[in-house]
Amino acid sequence: MNRISFCSTSFFVLILLGGCDPAPTDDDARIDLIINGDYVVSMDDAMTVHRHAAVAVDKGVILAIGSADDIAANYSAIETLAGENRVVMPGLINGHSHAAMTLLRGVADDLALMDWLTNYIFPAEVQFVDSEFVRIGTELACWEMIRGGTTTFIDMYYYPDTIAEVIDHCGMRAQISATVIDQRSPDAESASDSIEKGIGFIDRWQNRNSRITPIFGPHANYTLNAEQLKATRAAANEYGVGISIHMSESPFELQYSKDTYGMTSVELAESIGFFDGPTIAAHMVWPTDDEIRILAERKVGVIHNPTSNMKIASGVAPIPDMLAAGVRVGLGTDGAASNNDLDMWEEMRLAAFLQKVDRMDPVVMSAPTVLKMATSGGAAAVGMGDTIGSIEIGKRADIIQVAFDDVHHVPTYDVISHLVYVTDEQDVATVVVDGKILMKERKILTIDTARVRTEANALAAKMQTALNERNR
Amino acid sequence: MNRISFCSTSFFVLILLGGCDPAPTDDDARIDLIINGDYVVSMDDAMTVHRHAAVAVDKGVILAIGSADDIAANYSAIETLAGENRVVMPGLINGHSHAAMTLLRGVADDLALMDWLTNYIFPAEVQFVDSEFVRIGTELACWEMIRGGTTTFIDMYYYPDTIAEVIDHCGMRAQISATVIDQRSPDAESASDSIEKGIGFIDRWQNRNSRITPIFGPHANYTLNAEQLKATRAAANEYGVGISIHMSESPFELQYSKDTYGMTSVELAESIGFFDGPTIAAHMVWPTDDEIRILAERKVGVIHNPTSNMKIASGVAPIPDMLAAGVRVGLGTDGAASNNDLDMWEEMRLAAFLQKVDRMDPVVMSAPTVLKMATSGGAAAVGMGDTIGSIEIGKRADIIQVAFDDVHHVPTYDVISHLVYVTDEQDVATVVVDGKILMKERKILTIDTARVRTEANALAAKMQTALNERNR
C-alpha cells in the first residue's frame, strides 16, 4: 500500500491534524501524473465512458484508468490535474495538414481554384517559403493545434528538418513527410532530387525522437508520374517508412488520371504496387465502389478533410461507404489556407453534418462515429492504432482535458454528443503528449507564443506588400 | 471645442503635469459611449471597413463613425471601450430560434426525424414545458447568444410573455412570436385559442419596450390549415404586427403541401394572401424558381438555417438563387435541440461551405455575402433594416467588439475573411445593445449566469430521469 492510499484511509485522523498533504517523498515512489475528469471518454472498442474517473500516467505511458477515488488510493503522483468540469479524452489526431500554411490563412478566399493557386498561393510560396517561413508557420500551427487539443498530426510541406526541429521542441507527436514533387521547371527540384533529399531527412530523424516519425510525402499523381510514384514507394520500403499522399481529391484529378493513365487514382496506385507498404491517402473524395474495396483490402488509411473539400469545392467523400467496407478513416484539417484554421472540432461537426444532408439521412453519420475518426479510428488510419488514439493501459499518454463549464455545454445529457456538436477548440483546457503537459489550463508551456506572434505578423506584412504589388 | 479635444491638442503640455485625465464634468456634456477598434466593419452598403476607428454612441443611437483620433477629439464619453486587438462590427441577427430549447440540446441526436420528435422532443415538451421551463431555457439561450455576439433574435416558442420578460431584463433585442398551432387533440389548444392568446400577448407588449416586438408565429402549413393561416394573417394585420413561420423546410412538408393543398407551400401562402403583410419564412429549403420569384416580389424575409438543415437532413436551400432574385435572406440557428448550440459564426461558415460544395463552385458564396446575411441583410429580412444591422449614423447602437488576439487570427490579411472563416463565439469580447453594455470583456452583466446554470442543470436532471423511464 502506497502513501496516498494510507493517507486516504487515515483521512479522519489526518484532517484533525490539518489536512492530508503528502509528506515529501522520493520521486521514484511517485508516478508522473494523474488526470482527473467528471468523465473519462476512453474511446476504447467498447466506447467506455467512465464517470468521476482518473487516468494514471508514468514515463509517458497510461498505467491505469479507474474511479477517481481508486486511482487516488493506489497512486501517488508528482502532478495531479483536477477533474471538476473537465472531460478527459484522447488527444485529437489531425491526419492531414500543411502546418506552415497557417502563414497564408485568409490571404485569399472564395476564388476559383486556379486563380487562388496561381495568383496568390504559389507566388507567395515561390517568393517566401524558406526554412524560416516553415519554422515560424509550423510553430504557429503547433500553437493552434495544441490550443485546440490536437496531439498528433501528419504533415506535408517543405523543409522537413525544420518541421521536425519544431516538433522536437514543442512536444507534439507527428509524422513528417519528406515531400516528393516534380516541379516540372528546369530550375526547380526534380522528383529524384526530392527522393534523395528525403532519404537524407529520414536518415537524420529515424529513431531519433519517439514522437517524430519521418515518412515520404509524394504529392499526387498529377505532380508525379507513375515511375516517380514507384520510385518513392521503393525508397520508402527500403528505409522502412510509410507514405502520405493526396489521392482522388478533385474532379480535376479524376479527369487527369483517366486522361493520363487510363484509370482512376486508386487503380493506378494499385496497378503499380504503390500500396505495398503503409499508405495514408488524404481526401479520397471520388472513389468508386471498386476503389473502396481496394482501399479496404490494402489497409490504406483515408483522411477525410470536410472543411477543405467544402471550401474549395472538391466534393463530398463517400465516408459511410468506406466505413461500411472496413476502410480505416481519419480526419484532417488540410492546410489553413483552405480551411482557414486547424480546428478538429469543426472537422468533426462537418463530417457528421455533410453526410447527413448529402444523403438526406440524419442517422448516417453519428457523433460516436466521427469522434472515433478523430481519435482511435484516426490512429488506425495513420498506422498508430497500437500506440495512441484511446485511453487504454499501455498506450502512450496523449490525453486532453476539455472544460465543460462553458454556457454551450449546459445542460449535458450526453458527453459524446456535446464533444462533437458543441465543443470549440477554445474549450480545451489541458493537453498532455507522451505524458508531458504541453498546455495547462489554457497556458501553452512549450512555445514562446509572443515571439511566434511577432514573427508571423512581420512575415505576413511582407507577403501582403508583395502580393499587393503583384496583383495591383 | 469640447474638453477632450482641448486635452488632445494640449497633450505635450499636460503630459508634463502627469497625464491627460479629463476633469469631472457634467454628464450632460458627455455622450454615453465610445467604442474603439483596430477595424470598424460597418456593413454599410459600400462594405466600408475603417482602420483604427471608433464609434460614438449616445442615448442608444450611433452618433458618428470616424478615426479613433477624430472621435476622441470631438466627443467626450462616460465610458470608452479600448480598441487594441478588437474588431468592431454590428451585432449578429439570429433570424430564427426556439430559444428555450437550449434545455433540450443533445438530449437525442443522430435519429430519424420522427423517432427523435416522438420519443424524445415531444414527450419532454409535453411533460416539462411550462412558464418556468421557458424562463430558464430562454435565459440560458440569451446568455449563450450574448456571449457569442448575437444582439437580436426572432423567437418562436410557448409562453411568449415569459420570453418577453427575460428579454426585457437581459437587454437583448427580439421579435417574439405568439405561436399559433393546432395541436389536433381534444385536450390541447386549438388554433383559434392560440390566436386569441396571441392577441393578449400583443396587447401587453406592443409599444412597451422598444427592444421587444411582439409578432405572430403560425407554426407551419402542416400544423395549421389554410383557414387557420388566413385567420392568423388577419389578426396580425389587424394589430399591425408581422409574422414568422416555418416554410418549405423538409421533403415531408413538400409532399404534405402537395397532397393536402395541391400546391407548394409558397404557392399556398400566395394564394390565400398570407404574404399580405410582413413575413419571415424560416428554412425555405425547397422553393422552385417560381416560388423564389414570389418571395422576391412579396418581400418575404427568408431565414437560412444551415446547421439545422444539415443535421436533421432537411436539404440544401438554394440561397444563391434567392439572393440573385433579390430575396432578402438572413441567417438563423433554429433551436439548440437540432444544432446543438446558438453559434451564428458557425452558421456563417456553414452557409458558405455548404453552397460551395453543393454547387461545386468555390466562388458561389463569399465571406462578405454571408457576413451580410448575419447583419445588414438579416436586418432587412426581419424588417429591421432601417433600425439595425449596420454601423451607420442614426441607427440603434447594437454593436460588438470581437477580440482578434487569438492564435487563429494570426496573421490577419482580411478581417472579413477571418470573421467568417475563423472567428468563434468565444472570441466575442464585448456586446452593446441599444447603447447599453450587456457583456464587457467576456463578463455578462445582465444575467445571473450562476443561477441560470444551476436551474438549467436541475431541470435537465429531471428530464433525463423521465426520458430514461420512458425509453427503458
Interface residues (C-beta under 8 A of the other chain):
Chain A: T102 L103 R105 G106 V107 D109 D110 L111 A112 L113 W116 L140 W143 E144 R147 P251 T307 N309 M310 K311 I312 A313 S314 G315 V316 N339 N340 D341 L342 D343 E346 R349 L350 A352 F353 L354 K356 V357 R359 M360 D361 P362 V363 M365 S366 A367 D406 V407 H408 V410 P411 T412 Y413 D414 S417 H418 Y421 V422 D424 E425 Q426 D427 T449 V452 R453 A456 N457 L459 A460 A461 Q464
Chain B: T102 L103 R105 G106 V107 A108 D109 D110 L111 A112 L113 W116 L140 W143 E144 R147 P251 T307 N309 M310 K311 I312 A313 S314 G315 V316 N339 N340 D341 L342 D343 E346 R349 L350 A352 F353 L354 K356 V357 R359 M360 D361 P362 V363 M365 S366 A367 D406 V407 H408 V410 P411 T412 Y413 D414 S417 H418 Y421 V422 D424 E425 Q426 D427 T449 V452 R453 A456 N457 L459 A460 A461 Q464
